[in-house]
Amino acid sequence: MTEELTLLEKIEEARHFLKWRGCDQPEFGLILGSGLGELAEEITDSITVDYKDIPHWGVSTVAGHAGKLVYGNLGGHKVLALQGRFHYYEGNPMEVVTFPVRVMKALGCEGVIVTNAAGGIGFGPGTLMAITDHINMTGTNPLIGPNLDDFGPRFPDMSKAYTPEYRQIAHEVAEKAGIKLDDGVYIGVSGPTYETPAEIRAFKTLGADAVGMSTVPEVIVAAHSGLKVLGISAITNHAAGFQEELNHEEVVEVTQRIKEDFKGLIKAILAEL
């Protein structure tokens, strides 16, 4: 009977495989949400790896998530981009949801840019929102279990999980480019149901400006690992109670509409980091 690998051993196997495939010394990780993965197609001198080929990697099952990792040059930096992420609601353990962030750190990334499609509580569809902070309403935490001391402390500080310096650069770049970039708090839920109108009223009272089913676990693990983080939400629909009905098709349609601004903004931010 083979002995179960530890999480550290799994991370090391994935790191070794990606280095062997040529994904060497990335500076930034990009986690691209629903409908936003097209940015990875602008990476030059690229190496593309299917998720299914990477040891211990998850599988992306959601429409708008291609399920490929792309390494190469973007905005003057070596980047490692995820075209699609793993979600808790797909039945993935948090270890799988956050595994790519661990591997990004192990490969040498200094920061990550995390993007998502989100429902607007304080903002309407088509808004780009820099995440200032988050509220974890997933009902769990990806750091539950034995602590990975090689990555970070047992009780990591989340006061500046979203790096203020990165956000400042994002605003300066957006202003130069004539792109409106708002600030707001993201509340993360488990999904896969959209929220009820009563839940949205509660979230608004708590101070949330956008709601979604991702990002929070990855950012917690990034902060634990000492990675700097920029989070940007593409507001793709009004949250429940603000419009008649909610559906994933609208999410993908709105991201298609704002994708040029979004792609231009991320590339310009990278050039300044």
C-alpha positions in Angstrom: 0.0 0.0 0.0 1.5 3.4 -1.0 1.8 6.1 1.6 -0.3 9.2 1.1 1.8 12.2 0.0 1.8 15.2 2.3 0.6 18.6 0.9 4.2 19.8 0.8 5.2 16.8 -1.2 2.4 17.4 -3.7 3.4 21.0 -4.0 7.0 20.0 -4.7 5.9 17.4 -7.4 3.8 20.0 -9.2 6.6 22.6 -8.9 9.1 20.2 -10.3 6.8 19.2 -13.2 6.1 22.8 -14.2 9.8 23.7 -14.0 10.5 20.7 -16.2 7.9 22.0 -18.7 9.8 25.4 -18.8 7.7 27.4 -16.3 10.7 28.8 -14.6 10.9 31.7 -12.1 7.5 33.4 -12.7 7.3 36.8 -11.0 3.5 37.1 -10.9 0.6 34.7 -10.8 -2.7 35.6 -12.6 -5.9 33.9 -11.5 -8.5 34.7 -14.2 -12.2 34.3 -13.4 -15.3 33.6 -15.4 -15.1 34.9 -19.0 -11.7 36.7 -18.2 -9.3 33.9 -19.3 -8.8 35.5 -22.7 -6.1 37.7 -21.2 -3.8 34.6 -21.1 -3.9 34.5 -25.0 -1.9 37.8 -25.0 1.0 36.2 -23.2 4.0 36.0 -25.5 6.7 33.3 -25.8 4.1 31.2 -24.0 4.0 27.6 -22.7 0.5 26.1 -22.2 -0.1 23.2 -19.9 -3.4 21.4 -19.5 -4.6 21.2 -15.9 -5.1 17.4 -16.3 -1.3 17.0 -16.9 -0.1 18.7 -13.8 0.4 16.4 -10.7 -2.2 16.9 -8.0 -3.9 19.8 -9.9 -7.7 20.2 -9.9 -10.1 20.2 -12.9 -12.1 23.2 -13.9 -15.7 22.4 -14.8 -17.4 25.7 -15.1 -18.3 27.5 -18.4 -15.9 30.3 -19.1 -13.0 28.5 -17.4 -10.7 26.9 -20.0 -8.7 24.7 -17.7 -5.2 25.6 -18.9 -2.1 27.1 -17.3 -0.2 29.6 -19.5 3.4 30.8 -18.7 5.3 33.5 -20.6 5.7 37.3 -20.9 3.1 39.9 -20.2 3.5 43.5 -19.2 7.3 43.1 -19.1 7.2 40.2 -16.5 7.2 36.5 -16.5 3.7 35.4 -15.5 1.9 32.2 -14.7 -1.7 32.5 -15.6 -4.6 30.3 -14.7 -7.3 30.2 -17.3 -10.0 29.1 -14.9 -9.9 28.4 -11.2 -11.3 25.7 -8.9 -14.3 26.4 -6.8 -15.4 24.9 -3.4 -18.9 24.5 -4.8 -17.6 22.0 -7.5 -16.9 19.6 -4.6 -13.2 20.4 -4.4 -11.5 20.4 -1.0 -10.0 23.7 0.0 -6.6 22.1 -0.5 -7.4 21.7 -4.2 -9.0 25.2 -4.5 -5.9 26.9 -3.2 -3.2 24.5 -4.5 -2.2 26.7 -7.5 -1.4 29.6 -5.2 0.9 27.4 -3.1 2.6 26.3 -6.3 3.0 29.9 -7.5 4.8 30.7 -4.3 7.0 27.6 -4.6 8.0 28.6 -8.1 9.1 32.0 -7.0 6.2 34.4 -7.6 6.3 37.6 -5.5 2.6 38.6 -6.1 -0.7 37.5 -7.6 -3.4 39.3 -9.4 -6.7 37.7 -8.6 -9.8 38.4 -10.8 -13.4 37.4 -10.6 -16.9 38.0 -12.0 -19.1 39.3 -9.1 -22.6 40.4 -8.4 -22.9 44.1 -7.6 -24.3 45.2 -4.2 -22.9 48.7 -4.3 -22.1 48.8 -8.0 -23.9 48.0 -11.3 -22.9 45.7 -14.2 -19.8 46.7 -16.2 -18.0 48.2 -13.2 -14.4 47.2 -12.5 -13.8 47.2 -8.7 -10.4 47.0 -6.9 -10.9 44.8 -3.8 -9.9 46.6 -0.7 -10.9 43.8 1.7 -13.1 40.8 2.0 -15.6 39.1 4.2 -15.3 35.3 4.4 -18.8 33.8 4.4 -17.8 30.5 2.8 -18.3 28.7 6.1 -14.7 27.4 6.1 -11.1 28.5 5.9 -8.4 27.0 3.7 -5.8 27.0 6.5 -7.8 24.6 8.7 -5.6 21.6 9.5 -1.9 21.3 10.1 0.0 24.5 9.4 2.5 24.6 6.5 5.3 26.3 8.5 7.4 26.5 5.3 4.9 28.9 3.9 3.7 31.0 6.8 2.6 31.2 10.5 -0.2 29.4 12.2 -2.2 32.6 12.7 -1.5 34.9 9.7 -2.4 38.6 9.9 -5.1 39.5 7.3 -5.0 43.3 7.9 -3.5 43.9 4.5 -4.3 40.8 2.6 -4.9 43.1 -0.5 -1.7 45.0 -0.9 -2.3 48.7 -0.6 0.7 49.6 -2.8 -0.6 47.3 -5.6 -4.0 48.9 -5.4 -2.5 52.4 -5.6 -0.6 51.5 -8.7 -3.9 50.1 -10.2 -5.7 53.4 -9.6 -2.8 55.4 -11.1 -2.8 53.2 -14.2 -6.6 53.3 -14.6 -6.7 57.1 -14.3 -4.0 57.4 -17.0 -5.9 55.0 -19.3 -9.2 56.7 -18.7 -10.7 53.5 -17.2 -13.0 53.9 -14.2 -11.8 51.7 -11.3 -13.9 51.7 -8.1 -12.9 50.4 -4.7 -14.9 48.0 -2.7 -15.3 45.1 -0.3 -15.9 41.6 -1.7 -17.9 39.0 0.2 -17.2 35.4 -0.6 -19.8 32.7 -0.3 -19.7 29.0 -1.1 -22.3 28.9 -3.9 -23.4 27.3 -6.2 -26.8 29.0 -5.6 -27.0 32.7 -6.2 -27.9 34.6 -3.0 -31.4 35.3 -1.8 -32.6 38.9 -1.7 -32.5 38.7 2.1 -28.9 37.5 2.1 -27.9 40.4 -0.1 -29.7 42.9 2.2 -27.7 41.3 5.1 -24.4 41.5 3.1 -25.1 45.2 2.3 -25.5 45.9 6.0 -22.2 44.1 6.7 -20.5 46.5 4.3 -20.1 44.4 1.2 -20.0 46.0 -2.3 -19.7 42.8 -4.4 -20.5 39.1 -3.9 -19.0 36.0 -5.5 -18.1 32.4 -5.1 -14.3 32.5 -5.3 -11.2 34.6 -4.5 -11.4 34.6 -0.7 -9.8 31.1 -0.2 -7.0 31.9 -2.7 -6.3 35.3 -1.1 -6.2 33.8 2.4 -3.6 31.3 1.3 -1.6 34.0 -0.7 -1.5 36.2 2.5 -0.4 33.2 4.5 2.4 32.5 2.0 3.6 36.1 2.0 2.5 36.9 -1.5 1.4 40.4 -2.4 -2.2 40.6 -3.8 -4.1 42.7 -6.2 -7.8 41.7 -6.5 -10.1 43.1 -9.2 -13.8 42.2 -9.6 -15.7 42.6 -12.8 -19.2 43.4 -11.7 -21.3 41.4 -14.2 -24.8 41.7 -12.7 -26.8 43.2 -10.0 -27.1 40.9 -6.9 -30.4 39.3 -6.0 -33.2 41.7 -5.2 -31.7 44.4 -7.5 -32.8 42.7 -10.8 -35.5 40.2 -11.9 -33.4 37.1 -12.2 -29.8 35.9 -12.1 -28.0 33.6 -14.6 -24.5 32.6 -15.6 -25.0 33.5 -19.2 -25.4 37.1 -18.3 -22.1 36.9 -16.3 -20.2 35.7 -19.3 -21.9 38.2 -21.7 -21.0 41.2 -19.5 -17.4 40.1 -19.1 -17.2 39.9 -22.9 -18.4 43.5 -23.1 -15.9 44.9 -20.7 -13.0 42.5 -21.5 -10.9 45.0 -23.5 -10.8 47.5 -20.7 -10.1 44.7 -18.3 -7.3 43.2 -20.3 -5.7 46.6 -21.0 -5.9 47.5 -17.3 -4.2 44.3 -16.1 -1.4 44.6 -18.7 -0.7 48.2 -17.8 -0.7 47.4 -14.1 1.8 44.6 -14.7 4.0 47.0 -16.6 4.2 49.3 -13.5 4.7 46.6 -10.9 
